[in-house]
Amino acid sequence: MIRAIITDIEGTTSSLSFVKDCLFPYARAHISEFLRENVTNEIVQKLLADVNVEVGVELELEQAITQLIQWIDDDQKITPLKSLQGLIWKVGYERGELIGHLYADAIRNLQDWKAQGFDLYVYSSGSVYAQKLLFAHTEVGDLTSLFSGYFDTHIGNKQDSSSYENIVAHIGLPAEQLLFLSDIEGELDAAQTAGLQTIWLIRDDMPQTEASHWQVRDFDAIELGSDSQ
């Protein structure tokens, strides 16, 4: 009996190309300017301090910029970087330079599931702030009201089963009543280890015949059943 659904973003509700070919390059192109213009901002100062903690030394601003750009180029899932990217993307969304991409099948089914009474959550390596920005600035408008909560790497690594145990504790439902949707097998393995039900969004990939997760091409192929609640 599924009572709540937790979805990944990149490759699941949103295309990989939007994140890798639009969001990441936008942040990389604007991070130097953003940090120089906002270096006295209290939030930015805290994030720069977090960067220093990550590298273990005190960096000057230009050194920090170089380090952050390197993390972007290496696709590192480092929390202060993700938080800074969110702040930069906010500017882009407000300027109309960015519009959050979501698959039509994801939008349609998330809306249907919400109407049916399922609680919906997001778990992504992108910061909660960035998650909310994406869902607030889609082609069909603000969809943030669909979700009961958001999780990012502050709750743990997405391929660590303890992260899903933390999410279960936060939501307050038995693990077997939670369904996790992702396009990454390692994340699904971790969620399954924590007792969650799982579905693998393969979209344009080939099915994996030996996988222990139900595989679907899109959200339309997910059948929760009338007795899921």
C-alpha atoms as one frame of an Amber mdcrd trajectory, in Angstrom:
protein
   0.000   0.000   0.000   1.739   3.135  -1.228   0.858   6.335   0.606   3.652
   8.683  -0.459   5.858   9.079  -3.521   9.393  10.499  -3.526  10.824  11.535
  -6.878  14.281  12.375  -8.130  14.569  15.274 -10.600  17.431  14.898 -13.085
  16.586  12.176 -15.599  13.319  11.408 -13.815  10.994  14.415 -13.813  13.359
  16.621 -15.824  15.632  15.839 -18.758  19.317  15.279 -18.223  20.019  17.764
 -21.003  18.189  20.578 -19.190  20.356  20.128 -16.118  23.657  19.429 -17.872
  23.280  21.634 -20.950  21.323  24.537 -19.450  21.464  24.828 -15.654  25.077
  23.782 -15.063  26.544  25.950 -17.863  24.451  28.900 -16.684  25.848  28.594
 -13.168  29.390  28.179 -14.471  29.097  31.241 -16.703  27.743  33.457 -13.913
  29.410  32.172 -10.734  32.417  34.514 -10.868  30.280  37.605 -11.395  27.742
  36.500  -8.796  30.318  35.902  -6.056  32.214  39.135  -6.696  28.971  41.134
  -6.588  27.619  39.350  -3.494  30.756  38.605  -1.492  29.488  40.688   1.456
  26.137  38.889   1.528  25.797  36.913   4.766  24.471  33.775   3.042  27.232
  33.855   0.434  29.867  34.356   3.133  28.549  31.283   4.969  28.693  29.201
   1.797  32.249  30.366   1.067  33.163  29.341   4.615  31.661  25.923   3.868
  33.865  25.718   0.770  36.892  26.323   3.007  35.764  23.491   5.264  35.435
  21.171   2.277  38.975  21.841   1.026  40.535  22.177   4.476  42.230  25.533
   3.867  41.283  29.212   3.884  40.769  30.329   0.287  40.834  33.831  -1.106
  37.760  34.738  -3.171  39.440  34.108  -6.530  40.772  30.772  -5.279  37.286
  29.828  -4.113  35.866  30.733  -7.530  38.482  28.537  -9.224  37.655  25.663
  -6.861  33.894  25.987  -7.429  34.313  26.041 -11.201  36.480  22.924 -10.952
  33.744  21.194  -8.932  31.204  22.154 -11.602  33.457  20.779 -14.347  33.917
  17.555 -12.354  30.145  17.298 -11.643  30.770  17.140  -7.912  27.750  16.832
  -5.574  29.179  19.175  -2.940  26.625  20.919  -0.743  27.965  24.533  -0.754
  28.343  24.370  -4.545  24.766  23.135  -4.937  23.526  25.941  -2.687  25.430
  28.581  -4.666  24.119  27.196  -7.938  20.605  27.612  -6.576  21.219  31.274
  -5.789  22.577  31.866  -9.303  19.676  30.025 -10.936  17.243  32.188  -8.965
  18.622  35.218 -10.779  18.251  33.418 -14.105  14.653  32.404 -13.431  13.751
  35.930 -12.297  15.277  37.395 -15.467  13.360  34.924 -17.609  16.625  33.449
 -18.861  15.726  30.043 -17.382  12.478  28.063 -17.498  12.266  24.834 -15.528
  11.901  21.788 -17.771   9.598  18.947 -16.705   8.421  16.001 -18.769   4.731
  16.298 -19.654   4.117  12.767 -18.359   5.687  13.706 -15.022   3.540  16.829
 -14.661   0.356  14.978 -15.582   0.879  12.093 -13.177   2.190  14.155 -10.279
  -0.962  16.266 -10.507  -3.143  13.148 -10.691  -1.408  11.483  -7.747  -1.783
  14.611  -5.644  -5.502  14.736  -6.497  -5.812  11.078  -5.485  -4.390  11.884
  -2.057  -0.806  10.690  -2.325   1.769  12.812  -0.504   4.550  13.867  -2.884
   8.190  14.608  -2.032  11.364  15.458  -3.939  14.843  14.066  -3.226  17.613
  15.440  -5.429  21.320  16.190  -5.167  20.448  19.767  -6.121  19.690  21.987
  -3.143  16.139  22.266  -1.813  16.292  25.912  -2.855  17.148  24.938  -6.445
  14.446  22.263  -6.459  11.777  24.771  -5.474  12.995  27.235  -8.092  12.680
  24.640 -10.849   9.153  23.578  -9.871   8.099  27.209  -9.376   9.176  28.274
 -12.875   7.890  25.605 -15.266   6.220  26.080 -18.632   2.865  25.363 -16.947
   3.446  27.641 -13.965   4.223  27.124 -10.287   3.950  23.462  -9.236   5.496
  23.734  -5.770   2.099  23.263  -4.101   2.122  19.640  -5.263   4.848  18.715
  -2.798   4.738  18.105   0.929   8.501  18.346   1.329  11.924  18.453  -0.316
  15.199  16.685   0.513  18.764  17.277  -0.675  22.259  16.150   0.304  21.853
  17.702   3.747  19.906  14.547   4.628  22.622  12.321   3.154  24.199  10.919
   0.006  21.654   9.570  -2.462  23.427   6.218  -2.741  23.567   5.688   1.026
  20.705   3.687   2.534  20.872   5.716   5.761  19.708   8.776   3.774  16.464
   6.997   2.952  16.110   5.873   6.553  16.370   9.556   7.512  13.688  10.439
   4.956  11.417   7.693   6.285  11.823   9.064   9.799  11.088  12.589   8.601
   7.953  11.620   6.678   6.703   9.433   9.494   5.289   6.559   7.416   6.481
   2.944   7.257   9.206   2.511   4.637   7.155  -0.018   2.668   4.451   2.634
   2.145   6.930   4.948   0.367   7.736   4.718  -3.346  10.991   6.167  -4.683
  11.366   7.086  -8.366  14.814   7.563  -9.918  16.849   6.959 -13.052  19.939
   5.827 -11.091  20.215   2.170 -10.075  22.559   2.904  -7.151  20.039   5.289
  -5.618  17.251   2.749  -6.059  19.403   0.043  -4.477  19.991   2.248  -1.438
  16.286   3.064  -1.126  15.364  -0.598  -1.489  17.852  -1.530   1.237  16.093
   0.967   3.509  12.784  -0.807   2.815  11.222   1.569   0.280   9.439   0.441
  -2.860  11.260   1.535  -6.023  10.676   2.229  -9.711  13.462   2.810 -12.221
  12.777   5.479 -14.898  14.807   4.254 -17.858  13.249   6.604 -20.456  15.627
   6.325 -23.452  17.903   3.664 -21.945  17.757  -0.085 -22.503  16.021  -2.200
 -19.832  18.295  -4.069 -17.427  17.097  -7.669 -17.356  18.761  -8.535 -14.038
  17.725  -5.418 -12.106  15.654  -5.840  -8.950  13.594  -2.707  -9.674  10.448
  -2.312 -11.753  11.499  -0.409 -14.905   9.283   1.996 -16.842   9.787   4.372
 -19.766   7.805   7.243 -18.262   5.361   8.181 -15.525   2.379   7.068 -17.639
   3.562   3.462 -17.264   3.430   3.595 -13.457   0.346   1.834 -12.132  -0.204
   2.456  -8.439  -3.526   0.610  -8.342  -6.835   1.664  -6.876  -6.014  -0.078
  -3.593  -2.640   1.620  -3.126  -3.873   3.765  -0.250
